[in-house]
Amino acid sequence: MITAPDRIQALLAQSRVTGIDFVYIHTSQLILDVYFLRSPSTLDVPVTGTLTPDQIRIYNPAGTVPDMPVSTLNWITVDAQDVLRLTVPHPGDFTLYRLYIDDARVDLFYNDITFSFKANCPSDLDCKPVEHECPPEAPVDFPVNYLARDFWSFRQSLLDFASQRYPDWPDRLEADAGVMLTEVMSALGDEMAYYQDKVSREAYLETATQRRSLRRHALLVDYNIHDGLGATAWLDVTVAEGESGLIPAGTDVWASGENGTRIDFEVGRGLKEVFAGKKYAVDADRNDLLPHLIDEDQVCLPVGATALYIQGHHAAHLTPFDDLPENQAPGKWVLLQTNPTNPGQRARAHLVRLIAVTDTKDLVLNEDITHLVWESAQALPFEMDLTVLHIRGNILPVTAGKTYTLYFITGAEATTLSSSEQDALKEAAQQAVVPEADRAIERNGKDGDVTYLCWLPLSADEPLVWLGDDPHDARPEIRLTSVEFNSTCWVPDEEWTWRRSLLGEHSSQSQDRDYTLDDGTWKRVVGYQRIGEEVIHRDYASGGGVTIRFGDGEFGLIPARGTVFRVDYRLGGGRRGNVPAASLKYIKDDRQPGDCDPPLADLGFIKSVANPLQGINGMDPEKPDEVRQSAPEAFRAVTYRAVRSEDYAEAAERLPWVQRAGAVFRWTGSWLSAFVTPDPLGTVGLEPAHRNNLQQQLDRFRQAGREALIQDPVYADMDIEIEICAAPHAYAGEVKALVLEALLGKGGINPSPGYFSPDHFTFGTPLERSSLEACIQQVPGVQAIEYIRFRRRGWFGWKMFTGLSYDPGQQTIIRVENDTLFPERGSLKIYIHGGA
């Protein structure tokens, strides 16, 4: 290929000729200033002072107008440049003119330039010259079948072309070289068409097959595809008689699956506890604790119980507590389990979190006992028989999955390290999932920025474990740290932070040590043998698996070249971890520690282990069909704008402390304002912290220019009296009890809501006389309703309910609690006459 020269640079580098740069037209259109690329006075033979008006030609190339004569010619200096000033007798018209200087010292290429006398006239049009257009190419002399997309259609199209272009080629045998080349090109076209179709399908949510494409489409509507959840379970450890010990978090526990495979779990609540060095203490003295029976008539632990007495003094065995969550009091988990001998009696098991353990004494029976108190959140949902109850005290949390370790280097090979560093890294990597430190994959952006990628081996076969209450907000079980060499071992240096996305509502900054996880496998796809070396190409290999992706320098820090990283990750998520009870039977510290790793834990004090309850929360990753169905619907269902009054109420109800909310628009004199009233959970008033929280929530949703104001909830506390006539066959007491249950509801084991239950009335719900009478009339034994009287405390006195309904107001909630401790919250009285 011939390289084209830069003519301007060449012209400026010599001194033989100059060229016209541009022509400036004065507003009078009678004076023209000609500027040159190179000053004419600097040439070997200067041009200044040697030109005459006869050597200047101003003409129209189309010949539609006569040439413009030059009246005078002068040389002037403008900003230290030699400028040729020309005057003409009259302005030119609107056609384009050309200016030509008949002198060999003016370059032919930069001479005879186009200009317009109207260049200084006001105009809304772009003065840029029209782009150069190439003439259309001659049509192809044979038809092209653009529908050919597979091997046979390509082959047929090529043979048809050959018949027209080479009519003397009659041979169509498969062994013919021409036919062979035709089939080779057809096969190549078939493969390229497949790639084109496959790539084009990834552009749409309905047809995408790669998980990373689905995830990016879903993120366009703020929908996070979930990757499932790892199962959790509890392990009951039986310690050998007279023994005790510590079980480190991360110790392997497993159950036997199909075909002899293992379903792995690890002690603890995740990698956070593992690297924090948490250890769970177990002791034979709390293997099996028995309840203390106070009386032979009280052998049942009732529903809702939050306390229990056990035999003996065990405060020293059950403390100190080992469950230390943030923003919560310390505690210890134990298992209440019944082992009935009667096969007709159902065995029950319930986990409780102890928050108080006190040694005391039963003075009547003269026995040492221990009082156990647990949280109300674990109140008994069913009754338990104390005569067959056992309290298991060595209960440990376990999480599904097995932890793997990987070392890799960014931007360099391991051979760039010193010999001692290489030896230590080889020793550390021998215990990892890949027995060598591989180089991270590099991808260059359009600005030359480098992005490093590292695939997690085995993640294409087993899903990564994610933990959390909501799968869409779960966090992965992964820990990424840069490591440094301390002359003996590679030790952790700085931990990097996982982000769901480096670009979003809270984007990573250029110096943030953040990383994210991408779907797919990036690894070696092909290698080419060359003399003395192998050229390896690493690229996107498949849609399965998980890959670490670092920042690009703008969103997230780019790791320095030669940085050694260690990543620990847990695989084994999904519903496979929802193992049945009593299936986790094996425990062992299954690591293969190196010289720099902690030694194996001695678990000889353990007699047996088992999970008393089945594994829970295990969930498979969201399937493509589920994504296609859920993402558009979630975008429509969960909105982040408030237009109607109901939208403001719904936005307030998203806060966990708001059980209901009401909203109404009011004209305040200058604009429409939204007044929102929340009904806080567990309290009557609105605390300042809750008020600020709600105001911030509404500011995220409200329309621009529309004010959102918060009002305290107002309750319409109603006192109601109802007189009922009982049927002749019914007992008055029974009818009254049934009416109270229908109106107020029932608690206990099988609760049922009543007519005046809080969920039945919200802001602005009126009290309908017809629905109230219908609820009473449905009670068996009610023959008629004589009258209904009511009053609203602080508003009006007693009056007969003769209207169709009573409207308390838009921001008011009707309340009838009928609680004798709080009579100001409404009361209900039933009067019965008649009956049997």
C-alpha positions in Angstrom: 0.0 0.0 0.0 1.3 3.4 -1.0 1.6 5.9 1.9 0.0 9.3 1.1 2.1 12.3 2.2 1.0 15.2 4.4 1.3 18.0 1.8 0.9 20.9 4.3 3.7 19.7 6.4 5.9 19.2 3.3 5.0 22.7 2.1 5.9 24.3 5.4 9.2 22.4 5.5 10.5 23.8 2.1 11.1 27.4 0.9 10.4 27.1 -2.9 6.6 27.6 -3.1 3.7 28.8 -1.0 0.0 28.1 -1.1 -3.3 30.0 -0.6 -4.8 29.3 2.8 -8.1 31.2 2.6 -9.7 34.4 1.3 -11.2 36.9 3.7 -14.1 39.0 2.3 -14.7 42.4 4.0 -18.2 43.5 4.7 -18.2 45.9 1.8 -17.5 42.9 -0.5 -15.0 45.1 -2.5 -11.9 44.2 -0.5 -10.4 40.7 -0.5 -7.5 39.6 1.8 -5.6 36.5 0.6 -3.8 34.6 3.3 -1.0 32.1 2.6 0.1 28.9 4.2 3.7 30.0 4.2 4.7 33.7 4.3 5.5 34.7 0.7 8.5 36.9 1.9 10.3 33.8 3.3 10.6 32.0 -0.1 13.9 31.6 -1.9 12.5 34.1 -4.4 10.0 36.2 -2.4 6.5 36.8 -4.0 5.8 40.0 -2.2 6.0 43.1 -4.4 6.3 41.1 -7.6 2.7 40.3 -8.5 0.5 42.4 -10.8 -3.3 42.6 -11.1 -3.1 40.9 -14.4 -1.8 37.7 -12.7 -4.9 37.5 -10.5 -8.0 35.8 -12.0 -11.3 35.8 -10.2 -13.9 33.7 -12.2 -16.9 31.5 -11.9 -16.0 27.9 -12.9 -19.4 27.3 -14.5 -19.0 30.4 -16.7 -22.5 31.8 -15.8 -21.1 35.2 -14.8 -18.2 37.2 -16.3 -14.7 37.3 -14.6 -14.2 39.8 -11.8 -11.4 42.3 -12.7 -8.9 43.3 -10.0 -8.7 47.1 -9.5 -5.7 47.3 -7.1 -3.2 45.0 -5.5 -1.3 45.7 -2.2 0.8 43.8 0.3 0.0 44.3 4.0 1.0 42.7 7.3 -1.6 41.2 9.6 -0.5 39.5 12.8 3.1 39.2 11.4 1.8 37.5 8.2 2.1 38.7 4.6 -1.4 39.3 3.2 -2.3 40.1 -0.4 -5.1 42.8 -0.4 -7.2 43.0 -3.6 -9.9 45.5 -4.5 -12.6 44.9 -7.1 -14.9 47.4 -8.7 -18.2 45.9 -7.6 -19.4 43.0 -5.4 -19.9 39.6 -6.9 -23.2 37.7 -6.9 -24.3 34.7 -4.9 -22.5 32.2 -7.1 -19.2 30.6 -6.0 -16.0 32.1 -7.4 -12.5 30.8 -7.7 -9.3 32.8 -7.2 -6.2 31.8 -9.2 -2.7 33.4 -9.0 -0.7 32.9 -12.2 2.8 32.4 -10.6 5.0 29.3 -10.4 5.8 30.2 -6.8 2.3 29.3 -5.8 1.7 25.6 -5.3 -0.7 24.1 -7.9 -2.6 22.1 -5.2 -3.2 25.1 -2.9 -4.0 27.5 -5.8 -7.3 28.2 -7.5 -9.4 28.0 -4.4 -13.2 28.5 -4.0 -14.8 31.4 -2.1 -18.0 33.4 -2.0 -18.4 37.2 -1.9 -21.3 36.6 0.5 -19.3 34.9 3.2 -19.8 37.7 5.7 -23.6 37.9 5.1 -25.8 36.6 8.0 -26.9 33.0 7.3 -28.4 30.1 9.3 -26.8 27.5 6.9 -23.6 25.6 7.7 -20.7 26.9 5.6 -19.0 23.6 5.6 -18.4 22.3 2.1 -20.5 19.4 0.9 -19.0 16.0 1.6 -17.4 14.2 -1.2 -19.6 11.6 -2.8 -18.4 8.6 -4.7 -20.3 7.4 -7.8 -22.3 4.3 -7.3 -20.6 1.0 -8.1 -21.6 -1.0 -11.1 -24.3 -3.6 -10.3 -23.3 -7.2 -9.8 -23.7 -9.2 -12.9 -25.3 -12.2 -11.2 -28.2 -12.5 -8.6 -27.3 -12.9 -5.0 -29.5 -15.0 -2.7 -29.5 -13.0 0.6 -31.6 -15.7 2.2 -28.8 -18.2 2.2 -28.0 -18.9 5.9 -26.9 -22.5 6.0 -24.5 -25.0 4.4 -26.8 -26.3 1.6 -28.2 -22.9 0.6 -24.7 -21.4 0.5 -23.5 -24.4 -1.5 -26.3 -24.0 -4.0 -25.8 -20.2 -4.3 -22.1 -20.7 -5.0 -22.7 -23.4 -7.6 -25.3 -21.2 -9.3 -22.8 -18.4 -9.5 -20.1 -20.8 -10.9 -22.5 -21.9 -13.6 -23.0 -18.3 -14.7 -19.4 -17.1 -14.3 -17.7 -20.3 -15.5 -20.1 -22.0 -17.9 -17.3 -24.3 -19.2 -16.9 -25.9 -15.8 -19.4 -28.8 -16.0 -17.8 -31.1 -13.4 -19.8 -31.4 -10.2 -18.1 -34.5 -8.6 -17.5 -34.2 -4.9 -13.8 -35.1 -5.5 -13.4 -32.1 -7.7 -11.2 -29.3 -6.3 -13.7 -26.7 -7.2 -16.5 -28.5 -5.5 -14.3 -29.1 -2.5 -13.5 -25.3 -2.2 -17.2 -24.6 -2.6 -18.1 -26.8 0.2 -15.3 -25.5 2.4 -16.6 -21.9 1.9 -20.2 -23.0 2.4 -19.2 -24.6 5.7 -17.4 -21.4 6.7 -20.4 -19.3 5.7 -22.7 -21.6 7.7 -20.5 -21.2 10.8 -20.3 -17.4 10.4 -24.1 -17.2 9.9 -24.6 -19.2 13.1 -22.3 -16.7 15.0 -24.2 -13.7 13.5 -27.6 -15.2 14.5 -26.4 -16.1 18.0 -24.9 -12.7 18.6 -28.0 -10.9 17.3 -30.3 -13.0 19.5 -28.5 -11.6 22.6 -29.8 -8.1 21.8 -33.3 -8.9 23.0 -34.6 -10.2 26.3 -37.0 -12.6 24.6 -34.3 -14.4 22.7 -31.1 -14.0 24.8 -29.5 -17.3 25.9 -26.4 -16.0 27.8 -27.0 -15.2 31.5 -24.9 -12.1 31.3 -27.1 -10.7 28.4 -30.2 -11.4 30.4 -28.8 -9.7 33.5 -27.9 -6.6 31.5 -31.3 -6.4 29.9 -33.0 -6.8 33.3 -30.8 -4.1 34.8 -32.2 -1.6 32.2 -35.5 -1.8 34.2 -33.8 -2.0 37.6 -34.4 -5.7 38.1 -31.7 -7.8 39.7 -31.6 -11.4 38.6 -31.1 -13.5 41.6 -28.5 -16.3 41.7 -30.3 -18.4 44.3 -29.6 -18.9 47.9 -27.4 -21.3 49.9 -29.2 -23.6 52.3 -28.7 -23.2 56.0 -29.2 -25.8 58.8 -28.4 -26.6 62.4 -26.0 -29.2 63.6 -26.6 -31.1 66.9 -23.2 -32.2 68.2 -22.9 -35.0 70.7 -19.6 -34.8 72.7 -17.9 -37.8 74.2 -18.4 -38.3 77.9 -16.3 -35.9 80.0 -14.9 -34.1 76.9 -15.2 -30.6 75.5 -13.6 -28.7 72.7 -13.8 -26.0 70.1 -15.0 -26.4 66.5 -13.6 -23.8 64.1 -16.0 -22.0 61.7 -15.4 -23.5 58.3 -15.1 -27.1 59.4 -16.5 -29.5 56.8 -19.8 -31.2 57.4 -21.5 -33.3 54.8 -24.3 -35.7 53.9 -24.2 -38.6 51.4 -26.1 -37.8 48.2 -27.0 -39.8 45.2 -24.3 -42.2 43.7 -22.1 -41.6 46.7 -21.7 -37.8 46.1 -21.2 -35.4 49.0 -23.6 -32.6 49.9 -21.2 -30.2 51.6 -21.8 -27.8 54.5 -19.5 -25.8 56.7 -19.8 -24.8 60.3 -20.7 -21.2 60.8 -22.8 -18.5 59.1 -20.4 -17.8 56.3 -16.9 -16.9 55.3 -17.0 -13.8 57.5 -16.9 -16.0 60.6 -14.2 -18.2 59.1 -11.8 -15.4 58.5 -12.7 -13.8 61.8 -11.4 -17.0 63.5 -14.7 -17.8 65.2 -14.8 -21.1 67.2 -17.9 -22.8 68.6 -17.5 -24.3 72.1 -19.1 -27.7 72.7 -19.3 -29.6 76.0 -20.5 -33.0 77.1 -22.3 -31.4 80.1 -24.9 -29.8 77.7 -25.4 -32.7 75.4 -28.8 -33.5 76.8 -30.6 -31.4 79.4 -33.9 -32.4 81.0 -36.8 -30.2 82.0 -37.8 -29.7 85.6 -41.4 -30.8 86.3 -43.0 -28.5 88.8 -46.2 -30.5 89.3 -47.8 -33.6 87.9 -50.7 -31.5 86.6 -48.4 -29.2 84.6 -46.5 -31.4 82.2 -47.2 -29.3 79.1 -45.2 -26.4 77.8 -48.0 -24.1 76.3 -48.1 -22.3 73.1 -46.4 -18.9 73.3 -44.0 -20.0 76.1 -40.7 -18.1 76.3 -39.2 -19.7 79.5 -38.5 -23.1 80.9 -36.9 -24.7 84.0 -34.4 -27.5 83.6 -32.9 -29.9 86.1 -29.6 -29.0 87.8 -27.4 -25.9 87.7 -26.2 -25.3 84.1 -25.5 -21.6 83.9 -21.8 -22.3 83.8 -22.3 -24.8 80.9 -24.6 -22.5 78.8 -22.6 -19.3 79.2 -20.9 -17.3 77.9 -23.2 -16.9 75.0 -21.6 -17.5 71.6 -24.2 -15.9 69.3 -23.1 -12.3 69.0 -25.0 -10.5 66.2 -24.7 -6.8 65.6 -27.3 -4.5 67.3 -28.7 -7.4 69.2 -28.2 -8.8 72.7 -25.9 -11.9 73.0 -27.6 -15.2 73.0 -27.2 -19.0 72.6 -29.2 -21.3 70.4 -30.5 -24.5 71.9 -33.0 -27.1 70.6 -36.2 -28.2 72.4 -37.0 -31.7 71.2 -39.5 -34.3 72.2 -38.9 -38.0 71.8 -42.2 -39.6 72.5 -42.4 -43.4 73.0 -46.0 -43.4 71.9 -46.0 -43.7 68.0 -49.3 -41.9 68.0 -47.7 -38.8 69.5 -46.0 -36.5 67.1 -42.3 -35.7 67.7 -41.6 -32.0 67.7 -38.5 -29.9 67.6 -38.1 -26.1 68.0 -35.0 -23.8 68.1 -34.9 -21.0 70.6 -32.3 -18.4 71.3 -31.5 -18.1 75.0 -31.0 -14.6 76.3 -30.9 -15.3 80.1 -29.7 -18.3 82.1 -30.1 -18.3 85.9 -29.2 -20.9 88.5 -31.9 -21.2 91.1 -33.5 -23.7 93.5 -36.9 -25.3 93.9 -37.4 -25.0 97.6 -40.4 -27.2 97.8 -38.7 -30.2 96.1 -35.3 -29.1 97.3 -33.8 -29.5 93.8 -31.2 -27.4 91.9 -32.8 -26.0 88.8 -31.9 -23.5 86.0 -34.2 -20.9 84.6 -34.0 -20.5 80.8 -35.5 -17.5 79.0 -35.5 -17.1 75.2 -36.6 -14.4 72.8 -40.3 -13.8 72.1 -39.6 -14.2 68.4 -39.1 -17.9 69.2 -42.2 -18.3 71.3 -43.5 -21.8 71.0 -45.9 -22.3 68.1 -47.2 -25.6 69.5 -47.5 -27.4 72.8 -44.7 -29.7 74.0 -44.9 -32.6 76.4 -42.4 -32.0 79.2 -42.3 -35.7 80.1 -40.5 -36.5 76.9 -38.8 -33.2 76.3 -35.0 -32.9 75.9 -32.9 -29.7 75.6 -29.9 -30.1 73.3 -27.3 -27.5 74.1 -24.5 -28.2 71.5 -26.3 -26.6 68.5 -24.2 -25.0 65.8 -25.3 -23.2 62.6 -24.0 -24.7 59.3 -24.1 -23.2 55.8 -24.2 -25.2 52.5 -21.2 -25.3 50.3 -17.5 -26.0 50.3 -14.8 -23.3 50.3 -12.1 -23.2 47.6 -9.1 -21.0 47.2 -7.4 -19.5 44.1 -4.3 -17.4 43.6 -3.8 -15.2 40.5 -1.6 -12.3 39.3 -2.7 -9.2 37.4 -0.7 -8.1 34.4 2.3 -10.4 34.8 3.4 -14.0 34.9 4.6 -15.8 38.1 8.1 -15.9 36.5 8.4 -12.2 37.2 8.5 -12.8 40.9 11.7 -13.6 42.8 12.7 -17.2 43.3 11.7 -17.1 47.0 8.3 -15.5 46.2 7.7 -18.1 43.5 8.5 -21.0 45.8 6.2 -19.6 48.5 3.4 -19.0 46.0 3.8 -22.6 44.6 3.5 -23.9 48.1 0.4 -21.9 48.8 -1.2 -22.7 45.4 -0.7 -26.4 46.0 -3.6 -26.3 48.5 -5.8 -24.3 46.1 -8.3 -25.4 43.6 -5.7 -24.8 40.8 -2.2 -25.8 41.8 -0.5 -22.8 40.3 -0.9 -19.0 40.3 -2.4 -18.2 36.9 -2.4 -14.8 35.2 -5.6 -12.8 35.1 -7.1 -12.2 31.7 -6.7 -8.7 30.3 -9.1 -6.7 28.2 -8.2 -3.3 26.8 -10.9 -0.6 26.5 -11.2 2.0 23.7 -9.1 4.5 25.8 -6.4 1.9 26.5 -7.6 1.2 30.0 -7.1 -2.4 31.2 -9.8 -4.5 32.8 -8.7 -7.6 34.6 -10.9 -10.8 34.7 -10.4 -14.0 36.7 -12.7 -17.0 36.4 -13.6 -19.0 39.5 -12.8 -22.7 38.7 -15.6 -25.2 39.2 -18.2 -22.4 39.4 -19.7 -23.7 36.1 -20.4 -27.0 37.7 -21.7 -25.9 41.1 -23.4 -22.6 41.8 -21.8 -19.9 44.0 -23.4 -19.7 47.4 -25.3 -16.5 48.1 -26.7 -15.7 51.6 -29.5 -13.4 52.7 -33.2 -13.2 53.4 -34.2 -11.9 49.9 -32.5 -13.7 47.0 -32.5 -10.4 45.0 -30.5 -8.7 47.8 -28.3 -11.6 48.8 -24.5 -11.3 49.0 -22.0 -13.8 47.6 -19.8 -16.0 49.7 -16.5 -14.7 48.4 -13.5 -12.9 49.8 -10.9 -11.2 47.7 -7.6 -9.9 49.1 -4.3 -8.8 47.7 -1.4 -10.7 49.4 2.1 -9.7 50.0 5.3 -11.7 50.7 6.7 -11.4 54.2 9.9 -13.3 53.4 8.3 -16.6 54.3 4.6 -16.7 53.4 2.1 -14.8 51.3 -0.1 -13.1 53.9 -3.3 -10.9 53.4 -2.6 -7.3 52.6 -5.8 -5.4 51.7 -9.3 -6.8 51.2 -11.3 -5.7 48.2 -15.0 -4.9 48.4 -17.7 -6.7 46.3 -20.2 -4.5 44.6 -23.3 -5.6 42.8 -22.4 -3.2 40.0 -19.5 -0.8 39.6 -21.9 1.7 37.8 -25.2 2.5 39.4 -27.0 4.6 42.0 -23.8 4.6 44.1 -21.0 4.1 41.6 -17.5 3.1 42.5 -15.0 5.9 42.4 -11.7 5.7 40.6 -9.7 4.8 43.7 -12.2 2.4 45.3 -10.9 -1.1 45.7 -14.1 -2.6 44.4 -14.8 -5.6 42.1 -18.0 -7.2 40.8 -19.0 -10.6 39.6 -19.8 -11.4 35.9 -21.7 -14.3 34.5 -19.7 -16.6 32.3 -16.4 -18.4 32.0 -13.2 -16.5 30.8 -10.3 -18.9 30.3 -8.0 -20.4 27.7 -9.9 -21.3 24.5 -7.1 -22.2 22.1 -3.3 -22.5 22.0 -0.8 -22.3 19.2 2.6 -23.9 19.3 5.4 -21.7 18.1 9.2 -22.3 18.2 10.1 -22.2 21.9 6.8 -21.0 23.1 3.0 -21.5 23.1 0.7 -18.6 22.2 -2.4 -18.9 24.3 -5.7 -17.1 23.6 -8.0 -16.5 26.5 -11.5 -15.4 25.9 -15.2 -15.8 26.8 -15.7 -19.5 26.7 -19.3 -20.2 28.0 -22.2 -18.7 29.8 -21.8 -20.9 32.9 -19.6 -20.0 35.9 -18.7 -16.8 37.7 -15.9 -14.4 36.8 -14.3 -11.6 39.0 -14.1 -8.3 37.1 -12.1 -5.3 38.4 -12.7 -1.6 37.7 -11.4 0.3 34.7 -9.8 3.2 36.4 -13.0 5.4 36.1 -15.4 3.2 38.0 -13.2 1.2 40.4 -9.5 1.0 40.8 -7.3 -0.9 38.3 -5.0 -3.3 40.3 -1.3 -2.6 39.8 0.6 -4.9 37.5 2.2 -7.8 39.3 -0.3 -7.8 42.2 -0.9 -11.2 43.7 -4.5 -11.9 44.8 -6.1 -14.7 46.8 -9.8 -15.4 46.4 -11.8 -17.7 48.7 -15.2 -18.6 47.5 -17.9 -21.1 48.5 -19.6 -23.3 46.0 -22.7 -25.5 46.6 -25.7 -23.2 46.6 -29.2 -24.1 45.4 -32.0 -26.3 46.7 -29.7 -29.3 46.7 -28.7 -28.1 50.1 -32.2 -28.5 51.6 -31.2 -31.9 53.0 -33.7 -33.9 55.2 -33.3 -34.1 59.0 -30.6 -36.5 60.3 -28.7 -36.6 57.0 -25.6 -34.5 58.0 -23.7 -37.3 59.8 -20.0 -36.6 58.9 -17.7 -33.9 60.2 -14.0 -33.4 59.5 -11.5 -30.7 59.0 -11.1 -31.6 55.4 -8.3 -29.0 54.5 -4.8 -29.8 53.3 -2.9 -27.1 55.1 0.5 -25.9 53.9 3.4 -24.7 56.0 1.8 -21.2 56.3 -1.8 -22.4 57.0 -3.4 -23.1 60.5 -3.0 -26.8 61.5 -5.9 -29.2 61.3 -8.4 -29.0 64.1 -8.5 -32.0 66.5 -12.1 -33.1 66.6 -11.6 -36.4 68.5 -13.9 -35.2 71.3 -17.0 -35.4 68.9 -19.0 -38.6 69.3 -21.6 -37.9 66.6 -23.3 -35.2 64.7 -26.7 -34.8 63.1 -29.0 -32.1 61.9 -32.3 -32.2 63.9 -34.1 -30.1 61.3 -34.1 -30.2 57.6 -32.0 -27.6 55.6 -33.9 -24.5 54.6 -33.7 -21.5 52.3 -31.8 -23.3 49.5 -33.0 -21.9 46.2 -31.8 -22.4 42.6 -30.7 -19.5 40.5 -33.5 -17.7 38.6 -34.2 -19.4 35.2 -34.2 -17.5 31.9 -37.9 -18.0 31.5 -38.6 -16.7 35.0 -36.4 -13.6 34.2 -38.4 -12.9 31.0 -41.6 -13.1 32.9 -40.7 -11.3 36.1 -38.4 -8.5 34.9 -41.1 -6.6 33.0 -43.8 -7.2 35.6 -41.5 -6.1 38.5 -40.8 -2.9 36.6 -44.5 -2.2 36.4 -45.4 -3.5 39.9 -42.7 -1.7 42.0 -42.7 2.0 41.0 -40.5 4.8 42.2 -42.8 7.7 41.5 -45.9 9.1 43.2 -48.6 10.7 41.1 -51.9 9.7 42.7 -52.7 9.9 46.5 -52.6 6.1 46.6 -49.0 6.2 45.3 -47.9 8.3 48.2 -49.6 6.0 50.7 -48.0 2.9 49.0 -44.6 4.6 49.2 -45.0 5.2 52.9 -46.1 1.6 53.5 -42.9 0.3 52.1 -41.1 1.3 55.3 -41.0 -1.6 57.8 -42.4 0.4 60.7 -45.5 1.6 58.8 -48.4 -0.9 58.9 -50.8 1.3 57.0 -50.8 4.8 55.5 -53.3 7.2 54.0 -52.8 10.2 51.7 -54.9 13.0 50.4 -54.4 16.0 48.1 -55.3 19.4 49.3 -55.1 22.8 47.6 -53.1 25.0 50.0 -53.7 28.3 48.2 -50.8 28.2 45.7 -50.3 24.6 44.7 -51.5 21.1 45.4 -49.9 19.4 48.4 -50.0 15.8 49.4 -50.7 15.1 53.1 -49.6 11.6 54.2 -50.5 10.0 57.5 -48.8 6.8 58.6 -50.0 4.3 61.1 -46.9 3.2 62.9 -46.4 -0.4 64.0 -46.5 -1.0 67.7 -47.1 2.6 68.8 -49.7 5.3 68.6 -47.5 8.5 68.2 -45.1 9.3 65.5 -41.5 9.5 66.7 -39.1 12.2 65.3 -36.8 9.5 63.8 -39.7 7.9 62.0 -40.9 11.3 60.8 -37.5 12.1 59.3 -37.4 8.6 57.7 -40.8 9.0 56.1 -40.0 12.5 54.8 -36.9 11.2 53.1 -38.9 8.3 51.6 -41.5 10.6 50.2 -38.9 13.0 48.8 -37.7 10.1 46.6 -41.1 9.6 45.2 -42.9 12.9 45.0 -43.3 15.0 41.8 -41.2 18.1 41.3 -43.1 21.1 42.6 -45.5 19.1 44.7 -45.1 19.3 48.4 -45.4 16.2 50.6 -46.4 16.9 54.2 -46.7 14.4 57.1 -49.5 14.3 59.6 -49.8 12.4 62.8 -52.4 9.5 62.6 -55.8 10.3 64.0 -58.0 7.5 65.6 -61.7 7.6 65.9 -62.2 5.8 69.2 -65.7 4.4 69.1 -67.8 3.2 72.0 -70.6 0.9 70.7 -73.6 -0.7 72.4 -75.6 -3.4 70.6 -78.8 -5.1 71.9 -79.6 -8.4 70.4 -82.5 -10.8 70.6 -81.5 -14.4 70.9 -83.4 -17.2 69.2 -85.5 -19.4 71.5 -83.3 -22.4 71.0 -80.0 -20.6 71.9 -78.4 -19.8 75.2 -77.8 -16.1 75.7 -74.3 -16.6 77.1 -73.2 -18.6 74.1 -74.7 -16.1 71.7 -72.9 -13.2 73.4 -69.6 -15.0 73.2 -70.0 -15.9 69.6 -71.0 -12.3 68.7 -67.9 -10.9 70.6 -65.7 -13.3 68.7 -67.3 -12.3 65.3 -66.8 -8.6 66.0 -63.4 -8.6 67.9 -61.8 -11.8 66.6 -60.0 -14.6 68.5 -56.4 -15.2 69.4 -54.6 -18.3 70.5 -53.5 -21.3 68.5 -56.0 -20.7 65.7 -56.6 -17.0 65.5 -59.3 -15.5 63.4 -59.9 -11.8 62.6 -63.0 -10.0 63.6 -65.1 -7.2 62.2 -63.2 -4.5 64.2 -59.7 -6.0 63.5 -57.2 -3.3 62.7 -56.7 -4.8 59.2 -60.4 -4.2 58.4 -60.2 -0.4 58.9 -57.7 1.9 57.4 -57.6 5.6 56.7 -61.0 7.0 55.7 -62.8 3.6 55.9 -66.4 4.3 57.0 -68.4 2.3 59.6 -71.1 0.7 57.5 -74.3 -0.2 59.4 -75.3 -2.8 56.9 -72.0 -4.7 57.0 -72.0 -4.6 60.8 -75.5 -6.0 61.1 -74.7 -8.6 58.5 -71.7 -9.8 60.5 -73.8 -10.1 63.7 -76.7 -11.7 61.9 -74.5 -14.5 60.6 -73.8 -15.6 64.2 -75.8 -18.8 65.0 -78.5 -18.0 67.6 -79.0 -14.4 66.7 -82.7 -13.8 65.9 -82.7 -10.0 65.5 -80.8 -6.8 66.3 -82.8 -4.4 68.4 -80.6 -1.3 68.2 -77.1 0.0 67.9 -75.8 3.0 69.8 -72.4 4.6 69.4 -70.4 7.6 70.4 -67.0 9.0 69.4 -64.8 9.9 72.3 -64.1 13.7 72.3 -66.4 14.4 69.4 -70.0 13.6 70.2 -72.1 11.7 72.8 -74.3 8.7 72.6 -76.7 8.5 69.7 -78.6 5.9 67.7 -76.9 4.5 64.6 -79.8 5.1 62.2 -77.7 6.3 59.2 -76.3 4.1 56.5 -72.7 4.8 57.6 -70.5 6.9 59.7 -67.5 8.6 57.9 -64.7 9.4 60.3 -62.7 11.5 57.8 -60.0 11.0 55.2 -57.1 10.8 57.6 -58.8 9.0 60.4 -58.9 5.3 61.4 -61.8 3.8 63.3 -60.6 1.9 66.4 -62.5 -0.4 68.7 -60.0 -2.5 70.8 -62.4 -3.3 73.7 -59.4 -3.5 76.0 -60.2 -2.9 79.7 -56.7 -1.6 80.3 -57.1 1.0 77.6 -60.8 2.0 77.5 -60.0 5.2 75.7 -59.2 3.1 72.6 -62.8 2.1 72.1 -65.2 -0.3 73.7 -67.9 -2.8 72.8 -70.9 -3.9 74.9 -73.4 -6.6 73.9 -76.8 -6.9 75.6 -78.7 -10.1 75.0 -82.3 -10.8 75.8 -84.5 -13.8 75.0 -83.1 -17.2 74.3 -83.6 -20.5 76.0 
